[in-house]
Structure formats: C-alpha cells, structure tokens
Amino acid sequence: QVQLVESGGGLVQAGGSLRLSCAVSGRTVSNYAMGWFRQAPGKEREFVAAISRSGNSIGFADIVKGRFTISRDNAKNTVYLQMNSLKPEDTAEYYCAADRRFGSQDFTRAVSRYEYWGQGTQVTVSS
C-alpha cells in the first residue's frame, strides 16, 4: 500500500516562497507519475502540477506556470513543489497524488485518474 505524506505548508506573505514535499512510502516513487493538486474552501480540487515517472515530462496549470516548479528525488522517495511569487489566490489545501498506470513519459491533469492521495498540507498566503 502506497502512503503519501505532504509537508512544508504554512503561512507566507504575498510574494514569498514555500517548498512542499511529498514523501512516498510503501513503494518506490520512481514507479509512479506524481501530481500536485489544491482545493480552496468551496471550490473543486484543481490541478497544479505533475511529473512523469521518468521525470522528463512535466506540466503546470496556467495559473502557476512560471512561478511553481515540480521535481522528484527518487533516491529520497520524495516529490517537491517549489512555489515562488505566491499570491493570496494560491491559498488552499495542497495534495499530492500518485498513479502507476501511466507510461514512463506520461502524466495526467485529471483528479479522477490518480490512485493514491496524501492528506494535504495547508498553504495560506496573506496580502
């Protein structure tokens, strides 16, 4: 059974940075495409970023492109989301997700396609 544990959330001022981590246990992270999603109160969960198993394919939501980066450290079984130039509208609960069914170069932006989810970490950006 795969377990995902997010960390790194917190309160930051607008323009600041945070780095979220997603530690994977139970399986080797290199077998999974990984995604980051977020959900603000009263809103649906939305795609933020994803990285393929190989790490060669990466995707971002338009609203975070140029500000966020995603990376994976297979030796540490961890995936990261570096968030820069944060805005109040980035405030949300952030979740990482994993799925092993994609090809090595593939990922998806669809919430429903990910098999495993973490419990989330709260990011609050003050203006």
N, C-alpha and C positions, 0 to 999 in steps of 0.2 A: 504494500500500500504506500502510495506516494503522499508525503506530507509537505506542505509549503508553509513557510513562516516568514511573514513580512516584518520588516523593522525599518527604522530611520525616519518615520514620520514625526511631525511636531508642528510647532507654531513658528512662523517666519514672517518677516516683513516683506511687503511687495518689493520685488527686485532682488530678493535673496535667493539662496540655493539650498537644496536638500538632496541627499542621495538615499534612495530607498534600496533596501536589499531584500532579496527573496531567497531564503535558504531552503534547499530541497533535501529531503531525507527519504530513505526507503528505496530509492532508485538513483541511478546515475543521471544527472541533469542533461548530459550530452545526448540522451535518448529522447529528449522532449523539445518540441517547439515551446517557447515561453512567451507569454503575453502579460502586459500590464493594462489594467482597466481601472476606471474610477466611477464612483457614484456619489453624487451630491444629494442632499435631502430633497425628496420629492421628485427626483429625476431618475431616469433609467441608467443602468450601468452602461458606460461607454468605453470604447476602445481608446487606448492611449498609445501603446507601442507594442511591437512584437519582434521576436528574433527567431530565426530558424534553428534547427538542430545544429547545422554546420556553423552558424554564426555569420554566414555570407549574405543572408537575406534579412533585411531589416525594414520595418515600416513604422510610420508615425501618423497619428491623426494630424490633420492640417492645423488644428489649433495649438499644437505643441511643437510642430516642426520648426527646427532651428533653435529651440530652447531646451528640449529634452534629448537625452541620448540613452540608448539601451546597450547593455553589454552583458557578456556571460563569462564566468570563470569556471570552467569545467573542473579544474583541479580542486576548487573550493566548493563545488556543487552549488553555486550561487549565481543569481542573475541580479543585475543592478539597473536602476533607473535614476540617472542623473538629471536633476531638474534645476534649470537656471532661469534667471529673469522671471521668477514666479509672480503671478498675478492673483488678485483676490478670487477671480473666477476659476482658479486652479484648486480652490478649496474643495475637498472631497475625501471620501474614504477610498484608498488605493488598494487594489487587489492584484496579486499575481496569479497566473494560471498556467497550466501545463497540459500538453497533449502529446502523445507518442504516435499518433496516427498519420501525421503529415510526412511528406518526403523530406529529405535532409535539407533541401533548399526552400522549403515551403513554410508558410505560416498563414494564419487567418486573422481577420479583424472581428470575426463573429463570436459574440459571447457564448452562444449555444454550442460552439464547436470544441470548446475546451473541456477536458475531462476532470481536471483537478483544480481546486481553488484554495488559496490561503484565507485567513480570517480577516485580513485587511489591516491597514495602518492609516491613521487619520493625518491628513495634511491640512493645515489651516494657514491661510495667507492673509495677513492683516494689511489694510490700506494705510 
